[in-house]
Each structure stands twice: as structure tokens, then as C-alpha cells.
Amino acid sequence: MDFRGDSTWVISSGDGGTFALFVRDALGISTPTADSVPRLKPPVPRLTDVEVPPGFAQAWDRWWLESDPSGPGREPFGLPERLREAYLRWNDPWSPEARHARDEVSRTFSASLHELLAELEQELGHRPIFTLEILQIPVEGQFWRRLGPAKVLISEELMGSRNVIAPLESVIRELAE
């Protein structure tokens, strides 16, 4: 989804590496890197009858860190093929529930964002000029992390809450100056 203002600002929103997080949850990978992002919501069933090569957890860490969750990255060697099938069963982006949830998140986020930008325009005396990429992930709780100067990772729960403006305001203000 894109939130385009007039011609001065653009916020794009996309998937934030949900498949990698699905693999983490399905295989029960626990490392400091893996544990730094909350578990997926709805919960992912554990796959206990899947053989995982030794060192796969560290390979998962590299996959997550190097792929920049906005892109697919290079999957770790030995990724069980059954995971892709399980992921497609777990994540149906075209279901009526998923579409309704996306619409609600979009409406709430758009209203909050436009309020902030109207305030910022008054303070600056001109329209803010910036580009921001938001990567949405369906994880538990209201989670966010800044990945770069103009890129943030945000849970769908936070994105659909009016609380989303609190962490984003400082990022947007910095980009708009």
C-alpha cells in the first residue's frame, strides 16, 4: 500500500520478511537475533518432523540480517521444502479476513498520518518533503524497529493503532527537515 501526499511525500508499505519469520517460528529457532523480533500472529504451528541441518539457526540469522527484510534474500542451505507449503496454508493474503484487516490498518494509519502531517506543515510553514518505507510484519504486540534512515519495521498491530504515530513522528520529523 502506498500513502501518497501531494507531490512532496511518499510512504510505501510492504511485507517485512514474513516467510523468514515463519521459518523461525515453525522450526523453533532461538538465537539473540531470532528472539529480537516477536513471534508471528496468528501463532505458527511447530513442525517437529522436519530434519534441519546442523548450524541452521546461525544460517537463519545471516538470512534475516543480510536479506534486509524487505527483500527475499538468499535462503539458508537446507531449507526444508515442506516449509513453503506450510507457509502458504498459514498465510492466505486473499482471504476475506486478511483483506478486511488490511483495510482497517490502512484507514487507521492514513487518518493518524494525515493528522501528523497537517501539524508538521503548520510548524514548518511548508509541506514536508520526505520518503519513508514501512515494512509491515504480522507479529505479536506493538513492535517497531528503525532499519535505516528512511526505513522502519512495524507490526501490523502497531500500524493499525493510533499509537503508531508516537514512534514514527520522530522519524518523519527528521526526514522532513
Residue pairs with C-beta under 8 A, 6 or more apart in sequence:
1 12
1 13
1 102
1 106
2 10
2 11
2 12
2 13
3 10
3 11
3 12
3 13
3 109
3 110
3 113
4 10
4 11
5 117
5 127
5 128
6 127
8 127
8 128
8 129
8 130
9 117
9 127
9 128
9 129
9 130
9 131
9 132
9 176
10 130
10 131
10 132
11 113
11 131
11 132
11 133
11 134
12 131
12 132
12 133
12 134
13 133
13 134
13 135
13 136
13 159
14 70
14 133
14 134
14 135
14 136
15 70
15 135
15 136
15 137
16 69
16 70
16 135
16 136
16 137
16 153
16 154
17 64
17 67
17 69
17 70
17 73
17 135
17 137
18 40
18 91
18 137
18 138
19 72
19 87
20 60
20 63
20 64
20 67
20 69
20 73
21 37
21 40
21 137
21 139
22 40
22 44
22 83
22 86
22 87
22 90
22 91
23 29
23 60
23 79
23 83
23 87
24 34
24 60
24 64
25 39
25 40
25 43
25 44
25 46
26 44
26 45
26 46
26 47
26 50
26 83
26 86
26 87
27 46
27 47
27 50
27 52
27 56
27 60
27 83
28 46
29 56
29 57
29 60
30 57
31 57
31 58
31 60
31 61
33 61
33 64
33 65
34 57
34 60
34 61
34 64
37 137
37 139
37 143
37 145
37 153
38 139
38 140
38 141
38 143
38 155
39 139
39 140
40 137
40 138
40 139
40 140
41 138
41 139
41 140
41 156
41 157
42 90
44 90
45 86
45 90
47 80
47 82
47 83
47 86
50 80
50 82
50 83
51 80
52 78
52 80
53 59
53 77
53 78
56 76
56 78
59 76
59 77
59 78
60 76
62 76
63 73
63 74
63 75
63 76
64 73
66 73
66 74
67 73
67 74
68 147
69 135
69 137
69 147
69 153
70 133
70 135
70 151
92 98
101 156
101 160
104 160
105 136
105 156
105 159
105 160
108 159
108 160
108 161
108 162
108 164
109 159
109 160
109 164
112 162
112 164
112 165
113 165
113 168
115 165
116 165
116 168
116 169
116 172
117 128
117 172
120 128
120 172
120 173
120 176
121 127
121 128
124 176
124 177
128 172
128 175
128 176
129 176
130 150
130 172
130 175
130 176
131 150
131 175
132 150
132 151
132 152
132 168
132 171
132 172
132 175
133 150
133 151
133 152
134 151
134 152
134 154
134 159
135 147
135 151
135 152
135 153
135 154
136 154
136 155
136 156
136 159
137 143
137 153
137 154
137 155
137 156
138 155
138 156
139 155
139 156
139 157
140 155
140 157
141 155
141 157
141 158
142 155
142 157
142 158
142 161
142 163
143 153
143 154
143 155
143 157
143 158
144 152
144 153
144 154
144 155
144 158
144 164
144 167
144 168
145 152
145 153
146 152
146 153
146 171
147 153
149 174
149 175
150 171
150 175
152 167
152 168
152 171
154 164
154 167
154 168
158 164
158 167
